[in-house]
Every structure is written in structure tokens, then in C-alpha cells.
Amino acid sequence: MDSTISKYILSIGNKLLKPIYKLYEKWLWLQIKNGPFPVHVGIIPDGNRRWAIEKKLEPWIGHQEGYKRIKEVLDWIWELGIKAVTIYAMSTENCTKRPPEERNRLFELARRGLRELLYNKSIDKYRVKIKVIGNMNLVPKDIIDLAKKVEEKTSKHNDRILYIALCYGGRQEILDAVKRISSDVKKGLLNPEEIDEEIFKKYLYTSESPDPDLIIRTSGEVRISNFLLWQLAYSELYFCEAYWPEFRKIDFWRAIRSFQHRERRFGK
């Protein structure tokens, strides 16, 4: 009986909160709608496991809910006209240190996501080019093959770009860039005296886009976790308390509002 009453009270509360939420959403939109908007947003979708554990669910359910949220958030991003996004889908540590079962669940979500991207209407509507970046030596071959298909299918899209960081580490990206530069120097294709920041940037995974203006991390953690270490030198950082599966449009718009209120000095 008590359980039935509690559920009834909760349902009434949710019904009352919905119109309040909508009003707040409209109020936020009025504040941000005239821009400026970031050109490139990086997202660290953290807190999937903790969200699941707190709800006494298996960790993989948290990742599954987090995957659903990524699809929603990307639509919000494209709607604002933001040109580039980098999603930290799986870190190097996710691919090497997580228990095998959880790691396999994460890879299965990657497979599912790439298959869906092959037929995703928003990707074609907004003409989004897709690049999968990271240490492909840690990624199963069938996922690499899927990634290549998605990249090929979207290669002629030039309005927006989505980087999916898979088995990715910022330090590894820098090391890979150094190795490629060294190789080109040995081949006589590059003069060491000519190497500057602009040249170096061309050897990074995200070379097709400007550096991120805004980095969003969820779950209340205030750290970068080896994400885009070179690129975020002058990025604005926004840390959100919500776990990623609970990240709402108002949380995203708050991040945009925070970005708009900051004076970007680029070290000056």
C-alpha cells in the first residue's frame, strides 16, 4: 500500500515539474539563442558506471543508457550549428584495464553505434563527416572495418565533422604525431627547421578542425583524463555534476551559456 502511494505521489510530482522544466528551458534558450556558439565542442561523457551502480544495475546498463544520451546530445549540437564535435567514447584505459566482460559490452556499443551511423538521417541531413580516432591496435578488426565504411560513406560531407575517440589517449596521439613527423623528416619531406605549432597540428588526429572552444565533462569530476591534451591548451572547460545518462538539454545549454559569458584571452 505504501509503495503504491509513493508511486502516485512521485507521478504527481513529475507532472508538476514538467511545465516548470519547459519554462526554464525556454528561459535558457532566450539567453543563449543569439550566440556566440563554439565551433568545436569536446565531450567527456563520464559517470555511466556510477549511475548504474547507484541504481543497483549492471555497469553495462549505464553504458547503454549513456550511448542513448550521446545520440540525443549530438542532435542538440547539430541544431545549434556547431561545426565539430569530439566524443570521448572509449579511453585507452577503457580498452586495456576494464574487466573483459565490460570491455566487450563497450565494444558492442561501438559496433552498434557505427552500424547506426551508416543509416543515420541526421548525419546526411547535416552533412556530417565522421572520423574514428585512437589506437586502432586495441580495436577489434570488425569495428575497424565498420569505421572505415562509415568514414568512406561520409567522406564527402563537409558541413560538420564528428570525431569518435575510440581507445584514445592524448599522450598517444602526441607520440603518434611525433613518429609521423620523424618519418617525414627522414624521407626528406619535412625540414626540421620548419616545424612549428601549425605544422605539428597537421599530424594530429583532429587536423581537419580548429581546436575545441569548449570541453564538457559530466559526473562532477574536475580533470581532463588524457583527452585532447595538445588541442585544449586554450579551451574553455565546463564541469557538470550530472552523470552522463542524466545529462539534459538544460545542462547542455548551461554549458553554452557559461561559454558565452567568458572572455577568451588565449594567454594574452
N, C-alpha and C positions, 0 to 999 in steps of 0.2 A: 504493500500500500504506500509506504513512504517513498519507495523508488518511483512509483507512478506519479505521485505528487511532485517529486523533484523534477522529473522529466517534463511535466506540464509547466512548472514554473520556469524552467530553462527555455522551453519553447516560446513562452510569452516574452521572456527577456530578449531572446533573439529577434523576435518580431519587432520589438520596440527599438532595438539597436540598429536594425537595417536602415530605416529612414534617417537616423542620425548619421550613420556611416555615409550614406549617399550625400547628405548635406555637406559633410566635412570634405568629401571627395570633390564636390563642386567648388567649395571654397578654396581648396588647394589648387584646383585647376585654374581658377581666376588669378591666382598668384603667379603661376609659372607659365601660363599659355603664351606669353609674348617673348619668352626666351630670355637670354640665350640658352641653347641646349648644347651639351657636349657633342663633339664629333665622334669620339671613340670612348666607349664605356667598357671597363673590365669588371667582371663579376666573380667573386669567390663565394659560391653558394654553400655556405657552411652550416652545420647543425643537423643534418639529416639523421645521423645515428642517434644523437642525443634526443632529438624529437621522438624517435621511435622508442628508445629506451624509457623515456619518461612516461610514455603511454603504454608501457609494458608490451611492446610489439617487437618483432624480429627486426634487427638493423636494416635488412634489405627492404623492408616495407618503407622505412624512412627514405631510402634512396629512390624507391619507386615513386613516392609522393613528391620528392624533390625534382625528379625528372618531369613530372606533370607540370610543376611550377615553372620550370625553365621554359617550356613551350608557351605558357601564358605570358611570362615576362618578356620574351622575345617579341611577341605581338605588341605589347605596350611600347617597347623600344622602337619598333619599325613605325608605329603610328606617330611617334614624335619626330620622325625624320632623322633619327640618329643614324649615322652612316656606317659605323664599325662597332662590333662587339667582340670581346674575347671572353669565353666562358671557361672557367677552370673546372673542367668535367672530372678529370682524374689526375692527381699528382703522381710524381714518381713513387712516392711512399705508398700511395693507394695501390700501385701496381706491384709493389715488392714486399710490403710489410703487413698488409691486411691479411686476415685468415683466408685460406684458399676459397672457401665457400662464398664469403662476402665478396672477394675479388671477382669470382666468376659471375656473381649476380651483377656487379658493376659492369663487367664486360658485356653481359647480356643486355643491359640497358643501352650500352653504346651501340650494340648491333641494332636493337630496336629503333633507336633514335636515327641512325644513319639510313635504315630502310625507310623510315617515315619521311625523312628529308628528300628522298628520291621522288616522292609524290606530294610533297607539301605545297599547297596552293599559295601560302603566304610567301614562300621562297621565290616563286615565279612572279607573283603579284608585285613584290617589292624589289625584284631583280637582285637577289642576294647571292653573291659569290661565297662559297664555303671552302674553308681551308682547315684541314686537320693537322695540328701541330703537336710536337712532342717527340719522345724517344720511341720510335716505331719498333725498335728491337724488343721492346717489352709488350708489344701489342700482338694478339693472335692474328695470324695471316688472313683469315676470312674477314676480320674487321678492317685490316689494311686494304683489302680488295674492295670492300664496301666504300671505304673512304675515298678511294681513287675514282669509283663510279660517281659518287656524289660530287667530287671536285670537278670531274670532267663534264658532268651534266650542267653544272652551274658556272663553268669557266667563262662563259660569255656574258654573264650578268655583271654589270659594272656600276650599279647604283649604290649598293651596300655590300658589306662583307662581314661574314661571321667566322671567327676563328674558334675552333673547338680544341681546347688544350687537353690532350689525352696522354696519360703517362708523361706529364710535362713537369719540368723543373727549370726555374730561371737560370740557375748556375749552369746547368747542362746546355741550355740554349746559348749562353755566352761562350762556353767551351767549344760548342759546335761551330759558332761563328769564327772563333779564333783558328780552328783547324781548317776551315774553308778558306780563310784569308791566307793562312800559311801555304796552303796548297796552290793558290793562285799566284802568290809571290814566287814560289819555286818554279812554276810554269812560265814565269815572266809576264803574266797577265796583269800584275799589280806591282806598282813601285811602293816599297815600304814608306818612303817619304811622303807619299800622297795620302796615307791612311789618316783620316780624321773621323769625327763622330758621324758625319753624313755617310762616309764610305762604310764605316762599321755597321751602321743601321741597315744597309742593303743586304747584309749577311744574316740578319735576324729572321726568325720565323714570321714576324709581323711586318715585314719590309714594305708591304703594299699599302700600309695605313700610317697616318700620323700617330704619335704616341698617345696613350689614353689620357683624356682630360680628367676622367673620373673613375675611381676604383670603389666598388661597393662590396663590403663584406658583411655577411649576416652572422647571427648567433652570439653577438656580443664580444667575440674575440677581437683584440686590437693588435693584429700583426699581419704581415704580408705573406708568410708561408711560402717563400721561394717562387712568387708569382711575378712575372714580367719585371725582373729586377732592373734591367737596363732601362726599359721603357717608362717606368713610373717615376723617374727622377723628379719630375715636376707635376705629377698627377695630384689632383685633389682626392683625399681619402675620406670615405664615409662609412662608418661602422654602425650597423643596425642591430638592435637587441633581438629581434625576432629570429627564430630558427628558419632556415630556408623554406621548408614546406608551408610555413605560415606567413611568408612574405607577401604583402598585399600591395595593391596598386597605390594606396596612400603611402606605404613605406617607400616605394619607388619614387613617387612624386616628392616626398620629403627630401630624398637624396638629391633630386634635381633642384629643388628649392635651395637646399644648402649650397649646392654648386653655384647657383646663380648669385648668391649673396657673398661669395668670396671674391677677393681681389687677387687676381693671378699675377704674380710678380716675376715668376721664372728666375728667381735668385737675385733679382735687381734690388 
